[in-house]
């Protein structure tokens, strides 16, 4: 294995679009442009500073990334197009961090986006073997298969295994969803911002027992972006050090032979998550007890419960007790889990999910998310999982090592390039915003297409 380079790497800027139902209301070039402009504004850079672009998406043609990035400038930089199932966005973050950590570049722009089809996730490749084919066969042999969406079956079966082993109940999964929906009310980017009672969640249409509809993440359209930089880049901009968030530890793991152990939990990445978490904690020199706030991959409520165990937040087999005690929400022992509402409420545009998690935790550690703040946080964890499989775990720290202050909207406006607080208010970008960050030397108005006109019409 190549020697590890210890160059610190930081998140300097983040940006999001609202996550919306997949109804072709917005095309991916427009959404990616909005997220990218916001991230560069936040980082106080121009596209001429960007040395590498990373585009993250699952559904789209091969160079969709260039279609987005060319709108900022045509500077001939490398642009990578990545696809790693639902972990795609965080895979892009991992690629950017790896390039910077090893001295190849000092500044990368990562943009995750998705323009999806309504309904449950489906493959578009029916003429070749599925990468999930062997997992599907394993599920058929161990639990059987019915007509419900395959992903729901995978995670429901994992939840059943946890119930059988440790005594969790169906109501524990419903309570996780109740908390997620309650959290989402304060996230302006969330696709669904409605609160539900526990009974309403339990009585929702059953997708695959024990998971009802309100315990399943929806398909979504949306985009997120992050500017990732080196210590050298940050040192040249000392006025930005208070907003820079250190990527203190990060791992991208794939499956071990345990995947095919006939465990429904390992079939959805429990073993992979456990191993990746241990490695990320070690690199960041922290333990699970240090994590104050986290964004985890709750594609289904059953997966969140399993992750509480796999990430080490609970004693083995005791994750449901954390849920029953209220430890995963505000006022509990912590960590606060998915203050954004998680995938269940916020939505799940596959390529954008990892970037949205990054943005949420960045806003918490800065103290900008003042309407849902994990107060006193100095360490945060992000978990992003894809069946097939891949998991990315990132541990973030405040660069100054201090606890996060709670900033008012007025204070955020004072220290940022925005005339509003983007953590608590979702706005479109303006033409003037684009002018600030688009290349000064190699921009092409033709490459913008009709993006500016579409955004102006929404304003």
Protein Blocks (a to p, Z undefined) as FASTA:
>chain_A
ZZddfbdcddfbdcdddddddehlacfklmmmmmmmmmmmmnopafklpmbdcdddfbdc
fklmmmmmmmnocehpacddddehjllmmmmmmmmmmmmmnopambdcddddddddedjd
ddfbfkbccfklmmmmmmmmmnopafbdfklmmmmmmmmmmmmmnopafklmmmmmmmmm
mmmmmmmkbfblcdcdfklmmmpccfbdcbdfklcccddddddddddddfklmmmmmmlm
mmpccdfbccdddddfklmnopaklmnommmmmmmmmmmmmmnopafklpmbdcddffbf
klmmmmmmmnopacehilmmmmmnopmbghiabjaehknnpjmlnopcfklmmmmmmmmm
mmmmnopammlpcehiabdcdddddehiacdddddddfklpacddddfklmmmmmmbfbd
fkloccdddfklmmmmmcfklgcfklnmmmmmmmmmmZZ
